[in-house]
Amino acid sequence: MKALVAAAVAAGLLSASPAFASEALAKSKNCLACHAVDKKLVGPGYKEIAAKYAGQADAPAMLATKIQKGGVGTWGKVPMPPNAQVNDADAKALVDWILSLK
């Protein structure tokens, strides 16, 4: 019985919601040092980013590139530094999560 309960708990943890997993990814990549989900810190809040790029077909690729290579000008004069430690798959996961926020 204990093994069954342990298996059920493990399965629940492995199937954690994408939102939680992506927020954890953002934290692990140090994104939350400059961004928050629902307010501006150094950079814009993720919900503001999602609203700005809602429905734009080219947004996912552009944002993934911006995460990895950095940028300046879209949200003001403070530059977003490049994040070379974020690989392509993680950048895509982060962008998918950000654009899913309402």
Secondary structure as UniProt FT lines:
FT   HELIX           2..14
FT   HELIX           18..28
FT   TURN            29..30
FT   HELIX           31..33
FT   HELIX           46..53
FT   TURN            54..55
FT   TURN            57..58
FT   HELIX           59..69
FT   TURN            84..85
FT   HELIX           88..100
//
